[in-house]
């Protein structure tokens, strides 16, 4: 069981000493134990339905360049599951998405470093994630009446 410290009334040196002790305690946890915990946590969404990448505009840029003079700098992705399609447009700073068929719910972005905040999905299925991921990411959608949907990993 974790030790509880009462810090009220302690001076700065005492607080810094407690902080150093807490950081040192973190170092003694075996790395294998931390990795096992992360792996176990990754299984928490095992019941979610997988949405696979069905379209990536980056794979079709050469074809588009042949049909028009100006190329758009948007990156479009579409993920499909049995009940839901998740379409996203990647801008310079954001991910703008649409659920098809339209339905309200929530979306969370999961990057390799951890979870982002929960983002609301409006009644017409629209959502905006305000921080464009710099690494691989996946989206987790929760909508009333259907199973949770999680996308495969993608990179933008």
Secondary structure as UniProt FT lines:
FT   TURN            8..9
FT   HELIX           12..27
FT   HELIX           31..42
FT   HELIX           43..45
FT   TURN            46..47
FT   STRAND          49..56
FT   HELIX           57..60
FT   HELIX           61..67
FT   STRAND          75..80
FT   STRAND          85..90
FT   STRAND          95..100
FT   STRAND          105..111
FT   TURN            112..113
FT   STRAND          114..121
FT   TURN            123..124
FT   STRAND          126..129
FT   STRAND          137..142
FT   TURN            144..145
FT   STRAND          149..151
//
